[in-house]
Amino acid sequence: MKLKCTSSGLIYVKQTIIVSIKRPTSLEGAKVLGKPVLINVCNVVFLSHNNDGQVTFFMQNGFEISLNIFFLEAEQILNSAMQGKEDEIN
């Protein structure tokens, strides 16, 4: 499981596909401790590519979560979470 979403709008992101979690306005990036990262779909502003060309969830709080996956996979999970459907990308 690389990405998984629940009917309540949570997106689970496997730690191994995360390239970085950072807030561009801060001095240090956030650290991931090997556990899945949870994203609430209500906090996603948009999905796009960052300056380095990586698929990135841009969040309301200013964080950018960059992933090593195809854009269509991230888009599928985001759309499913917004519609309240369960989905998974392996």
N, C-alpha and C positions, 0 to 999 in steps of 0.2 A: 504494500500500500504506500504510494507516494503522496497522494492527496485523497482526502475523504471529506464529505460534507454530510451533515445531519439535517433532518427536517426542521430543526430549530434554528438553522442558519449558522451553525458553527462549521468552520473549515479546519480540519486537522492536516498539518503539513509535517511530513516525515523529516527529521533533522538532517538526514544525509543529502537531501536535495537543496537545502538552504545554502546559498552562496554567502549572503550577508543579511544582517538585520541592523539597520543604522538609521540614525536621525541626522540628516545632512547638516543641521544647525548645531549639533553637539560636537564636542571634542572627541568623544569615544563612542564606538559602536556598542550595541548590546551584545551580550554573550549568550550562546545557547548551550545548555548543559546536557544535551543528548536526548532530551524528552521531546515529544511532538509539540509543535507550536500551534496554539489555538488562535484562530482569527474569527472574530464575529463579523459576519457579512455586512452588518449595519455600519461598521467602522471603515469599510473599504471605500475610498473616494473613487479610485479608478484603477484599472489594470492596464499596464503598458510595458514598454521597455525603458530601462534606465539609460544613463549616458554611456554605460559600458555594453549595452545591447542585451542585457539579461532581462528575462521576464520578471516583472516587479509589481507587487501589490503596494499601492500608495495609500497610506492610512490617514484617517482624520487627525490623529495626534502628531503627524509629521514623520512617522517612521516609514521606512521603505524596506520591504521584505523581498529580497531578490532570490529567485529560484532557478535551479538548473533543470528546467523542463520546457516542453514546447508551449508556445502561447495558446494553442487551441485546447490543450489539456487544462491549463489554468482557467481559461475562459469557460470551458464546460463545467468545471466545478463551481466557479463563481455564479454562473447562471442557474445551476441547480440549487445552490444555497439560497439565492435570492427568491427562487420560486418555492422554497420549502420542500424540496425533493432530496432524498438520499441518493448519493452517487459515490463512486470510488474510481480512482485511476491507479492501476498497478504498474 
